[in-house]
């Protein structure tokens, strides 16, 4: 499985338009354009999954710098998602509110 990062997408780019570009180089399993969770507007990048690694490599080589909607795409192999820990971010310590623990 080849996971491919596609950057510099126009805000009007659709999953279908990205899929059609990549399908010229092999079978596309999934296309995902990342959107802002608050506004729902595209964030200008997305990911393409191709099950055939060699087809994915060919697509990266052919499409990096190619234009879609007048913008030169940045296409490369996606890096694994960085581990952000538990995601909670809260601190569970005594915040000085208890009078019992003083002196």
C-alpha atoms as an extended CHARMM CRD file, in Angstrom:
* protein
*
       103  EXT
         1         1  UNK       CA              0.0000000000        0.0000000000        0.0000000000  PROA      1               0.0000000000
         2         2  UNK       CA              1.4210000000        3.3630000000       -1.0270000000  PROA      2               0.0000000000
         3         3  UNK       CA              0.1140000000        6.4060000000        0.8360000000  PROA      3               0.0000000000
         4         4  UNK       CA              0.7740000000        9.5680000000       -1.1790000000  PROA      4               0.0000000000
         5         5  UNK       CA              0.6740000000       13.1690000000        0.0290000000  PROA      5               0.0000000000
         6         6  UNK       CA             -0.7340000000       15.7000000000       -2.4460000000  PROA      6               0.0000000000
         7         7  UNK       CA             -0.0580000000       19.3200000000       -1.5230000000  PROA      7               0.0000000000
         8         8  UNK       CA             -0.7880000000       22.7320000000       -3.0240000000  PROA      8               0.0000000000
         9         9  UNK       CA             -4.2980000000       21.7120000000       -4.0890000000  PROA      9               0.0000000000
        10        10  UNK       CA             -6.6400000000       24.5120000000       -5.0300000000  PROA      10              0.0000000000
        11        11  UNK       CA             -9.5450000000       24.9710000000       -2.6320000000  PROA      11              0.0000000000
        12        12  UNK       CA            -11.8510000000       23.9570000000       -5.4850000000  PROA      12              0.0000000000
        13        13  UNK       CA            -10.1300000000       20.6140000000       -6.1470000000  PROA      13              0.0000000000
        14        14  UNK       CA            -12.3990000000       17.5950000000       -5.7890000000  PROA      14              0.0000000000
        15        15  UNK       CA            -11.6910000000       13.9850000000       -4.9050000000  PROA      15              0.0000000000
        16        16  UNK       CA            -12.8480000000       13.0350000000       -8.4230000000  PROA      16              0.0000000000
        17        17  UNK       CA            -10.3860000000       15.3980000000      -10.1270000000  PROA      17              0.0000000000
        18        18  UNK       CA             -7.4860000000       14.1220000000       -8.0110000000  PROA      18              0.0000000000
        19        19  UNK       CA             -8.5570000000       10.5000000000       -8.5530000000  PROA      19              0.0000000000
        20        20  UNK       CA             -8.6420000000       10.9140000000      -12.3280000000  PROA      20              0.0000000000
        21        21  UNK       CA             -5.0730000000       12.2760000000      -12.3600000000  PROA      21              0.0000000000
        22        22  UNK       CA             -3.7530000000        9.3250000000      -10.3500000000  PROA      22              0.0000000000
        23        23  UNK       CA             -5.7790000000        6.6450000000      -12.1220000000  PROA      23              0.0000000000
        24        24  UNK       CA             -3.7120000000        7.2850000000      -15.2510000000  PROA      24              0.0000000000
        25        25  UNK       CA             -0.8590000000        5.5980000000      -13.3420000000  PROA      25              0.0000000000
        26        26  UNK       CA             -2.6670000000        2.7290000000      -11.6020000000  PROA      26              0.0000000000
        27        27  UNK       CA             -5.5920000000        1.7100000000       -9.4460000000  PROA      27              0.0000000000
        28        28  UNK       CA             -6.5680000000        4.2400000000       -6.7950000000  PROA      28              0.0000000000
        29        29  UNK       CA             -8.0310000000        2.7700000000       -3.6160000000  PROA      29              0.0000000000
        30        30  UNK       CA             -8.9220000000        5.9670000000       -1.7980000000  PROA      30              0.0000000000
        31        31  UNK       CA             -8.7000000000        9.7460000000       -2.1530000000  PROA      31              0.0000000000
        32        32  UNK       CA             -9.0940000000       12.0320000000        0.8230000000  PROA      32              0.0000000000
        33        33  UNK       CA             -8.9870000000       15.8310000000        0.6740000000  PROA      33              0.0000000000
        34        34  UNK       CA             -8.3920000000       17.2740000000        4.1320000000  PROA      34              0.0000000000
        35        35  UNK       CA            -10.9170000000       19.8670000000        5.2760000000  PROA      35              0.0000000000
        36        36  UNK       CA            -11.0490000000       22.2480000000        8.2220000000  PROA      36              0.0000000000
        37        37  UNK       CA            -13.2380000000       20.6850000000       10.9000000000  PROA      37              0.0000000000
        38        38  UNK       CA            -14.8170000000       24.0210000000       11.8410000000  PROA      38              0.0000000000
        39        39  UNK       CA            -15.5140000000       25.5470000000        8.4180000000  PROA      39              0.0000000000
        40        40  UNK       CA            -15.5570000000       22.4470000000        6.2010000000  PROA      40              0.0000000000
        41        41  UNK       CA            -13.3670000000       24.2540000000        3.6470000000  PROA      41              0.0000000000
        42        42  UNK       CA            -10.5360000000       22.3400000000        1.9750000000  PROA      42              0.0000000000
        43        43  UNK       CA             -7.1240000000       22.9490000000        3.5680000000  PROA      43              0.0000000000
        44        44  UNK       CA             -5.1400000000       22.6390000000        0.3210000000  PROA      44              0.0000000000
        45        45  UNK       CA             -3.8030000000       19.1180000000        0.6860000000  PROA      45              0.0000000000
        46        46  UNK       CA             -4.9200000000       15.5180000000        0.6830000000  PROA      46              0.0000000000
        47        47  UNK       CA             -3.8830000000       11.8980000000        0.4110000000  PROA      47              0.0000000000
        48        48  UNK       CA             -4.1610000000        9.1950000000       -2.2220000000  PROA      48              0.0000000000
        49        49  UNK       CA             -3.8510000000        5.4750000000       -1.4550000000  PROA      49              0.0000000000
        50        50  UNK       CA             -2.7240000000        3.0670000000       -4.1610000000  PROA      50              0.0000000000
        51        51  UNK       CA             -2.3980000000       -0.6630000000       -3.4300000000  PROA      51              0.0000000000
        52        52  UNK       CA              0.3940000000       -1.2190000000       -5.9870000000  PROA      52              0.0000000000
        53        53  UNK       CA              3.6220000000        0.3360000000       -4.6620000000  PROA      53              0.0000000000
        54        54  UNK       CA              5.2820000000        0.5420000000       -8.0790000000  PROA      54              0.0000000000
        55        55  UNK       CA              2.2240000000        2.2990000000       -9.5450000000  PROA      55              0.0000000000
        56        56  UNK       CA              2.3500000000        4.7010000000       -6.6130000000  PROA      56              0.0000000000
        57        57  UNK       CA              6.0210000000        5.4300000000       -7.2760000000  PROA      57              0.0000000000
        58        58  UNK       CA              5.2640000000        6.0710000000      -10.9510000000  PROA      58              0.0000000000
        59        59  UNK       CA              2.4060000000        8.4100000000      -10.0280000000  PROA      59              0.0000000000
        60        60  UNK       CA              4.6470000000       10.3640000000       -7.6350000000  PROA      60              0.0000000000
        61        61  UNK       CA              7.3600000000       10.7380000000      -10.2880000000  PROA      61              0.0000000000
        62        62  UNK       CA              4.8870000000       11.7690000000      -12.9940000000  PROA      62              0.0000000000
        63        63  UNK       CA              2.6380000000       14.0840000000      -10.9790000000  PROA      63              0.0000000000
        64        64  UNK       CA              5.0370000000       15.9800000000       -8.7140000000  PROA      64              0.0000000000
        65        65  UNK       CA              4.9840000000       19.4860000000      -10.2240000000  PROA      65              0.0000000000
        66        66  UNK       CA              2.0340000000       18.7110000000      -12.5270000000  PROA      66              0.0000000000
        67        67  UNK       CA             -0.7250000000       21.3150000000      -12.6640000000  PROA      67              0.0000000000
        68        68  UNK       CA             -4.2820000000       20.9200000000      -11.4400000000  PROA      68              0.0000000000
        69        69  UNK       CA             -6.5860000000       23.9370000000      -11.5390000000  PROA      69              0.0000000000
        70        70  UNK       CA             -3.5900000000       26.1660000000      -12.3750000000  PROA      70              0.0000000000
        71        71  UNK       CA             -1.5240000000       25.0870000000       -9.3620000000  PROA      71              0.0000000000
        72        72  UNK       CA              1.6680000000       23.0240000000       -9.4090000000  PROA      72              0.0000000000
        73        73  UNK       CA              1.1220000000       20.0030000000       -7.1600000000  PROA      73              0.0000000000
        74        74  UNK       CA              3.5550000000       18.8530000000       -4.4990000000  PROA      74              0.0000000000
        75        75  UNK       CA              3.3470000000       15.0340000000       -4.6390000000  PROA      75              0.0000000000
        76        76  UNK       CA              5.4440000000       12.6970000000       -2.5130000000  PROA      76              0.0000000000
        77        77  UNK       CA              5.2120000000        9.6480000000       -0.2990000000  PROA      77              0.0000000000
        78        78  UNK       CA              3.3180000000       10.4780000000        2.8730000000  PROA      78              0.0000000000
        79        79  UNK       CA              5.2550000000       10.3070000000        6.1150000000  PROA      79              0.0000000000
        80        80  UNK       CA              3.7280000000        8.3410000000        8.9750000000  PROA      80              0.0000000000
        81        81  UNK       CA              1.5650000000       10.4110000000       11.2730000000  PROA      81              0.0000000000
        82        82  UNK       CA              3.5600000000       11.7160000000       14.2390000000  PROA      82              0.0000000000
        83        83  UNK       CA              2.5900000000       10.3040000000       17.6140000000  PROA      83              0.0000000000
        84        84  UNK       CA              0.9940000000       13.1070000000       19.5950000000  PROA      84              0.0000000000
        85        85  UNK       CA              0.7110000000       11.1830000000       22.8630000000  PROA      85              0.0000000000
        86        86  UNK       CA             -2.6170000000       10.6110000000       24.5460000000  PROA      86              0.0000000000
        87        87  UNK       CA             -4.1580000000       13.7370000000       23.0790000000  PROA      87              0.0000000000
        88        88  UNK       CA             -5.6680000000       14.8730000000       26.3760000000  PROA      88              0.0000000000
        89        89  UNK       CA             -3.1040000000       17.4310000000       27.2870000000  PROA      89              0.0000000000
        90        90  UNK       CA             -4.5600000000       17.9830000000       30.7450000000  PROA      90              0.0000000000
        91        91  UNK       CA             -2.4400000000       18.1460000000       33.8670000000  PROA      91              0.0000000000
        92        92  UNK       CA             -3.8030000000       16.2320000000       36.8250000000  PROA      92              0.0000000000
        93        93  UNK       CA             -1.8720000000       17.6730000000       39.7090000000  PROA      93              0.0000000000
        94        94  UNK       CA             -2.7340000000       19.6560000000       42.7940000000  PROA      94              0.0000000000
        95        95  UNK       CA             -3.3060000000       23.1800000000       41.5440000000  PROA      95              0.0000000000
        96        96  UNK       CA             -3.0690000000       24.7240000000       45.0030000000  PROA      96              0.0000000000
        97        97  UNK       CA             -6.7940000000       24.6910000000       45.6190000000  PROA      97              0.0000000000
        98        98  UNK       CA             -6.7410000000       22.3500000000       48.5770000000  PROA      98              0.0000000000
        99        99  UNK       CA             -6.1800000000       23.9250000000       52.0020000000  PROA      99              0.0000000000
       100       100  UNK       CA             -5.6170000000       20.4910000000       53.5880000000  PROA      100             0.0000000000
       101       101  UNK       CA             -2.1110000000       20.0790000000       52.1650000000  PROA      101             0.0000000000
       102       102  UNK       CA             -0.7170000000       23.3980000000       53.3610000000  PROA      102             0.0000000000
       103       103  UNK       CA              1.8890000000       23.2940000000       56.1730000000  PROA      103             0.0000000000
